[in-house]
């Protein structure tokens, strides 16, 4: 069977991707694609054809109906799956969650799977490697290429940028400015079209705001209020102990033991319990 989801993919993933960058945020297209396309449209299609389950090669497990960290901590992909609707998990199987990647490659070779040695994918599937700038310029008809100032925390102009969509929080290289101390991107000011830079220590935050939470092990947002748990702010992040405080539909996430570097609005944030089960997944607002 062939399922044509080009229109849905453009709307839900590519347009979202471009809009986030244009608003000074760094999107996570895989999380959105998993929710709407892979485990949305595609799962619906598979079930409509009479299948009972869909199996994928994600490195994760299901424990008591909940997403849980797989055995290969270097390849765990729970972070990217944290926007899947909970009631869909009973139709999904993750058969490689008990394996580490080298062992899986070995088994694939023995079984004659021709892609057993294929390199791991690290890039965005719909953007050519190293061509993000060109992609954004094309899709925005040049609007992404809006020059502005690079300023320090006091507003002093240090240089020029070519459009803040081409930069991300924590970036050091490629800024085109000189300073006695290394400077990093701290934030974007949409009103002034400025990029604000500062020192590495300025990148560490002890709290953030999370929004659009997708629930797994709890039934309501109120259940998360005053909850102590662990959070990841990027897929390769370590687990940070934190306290959740409800603020309307959003949550203030206060980190308990250490500050977190380069908190990036638009990226996902995923909450885990001590056993590695996903409690909820959302997005960093600020």
Order of alpha helices (4+ residues) and beta strands (2+ residues): alpha-alpha-alpha-alpha-beta-beta-beta-alpha-beta-alpha-alpha-beta-beta-beta-beta-beta-beta-beta-beta-beta-beta-beta-beta
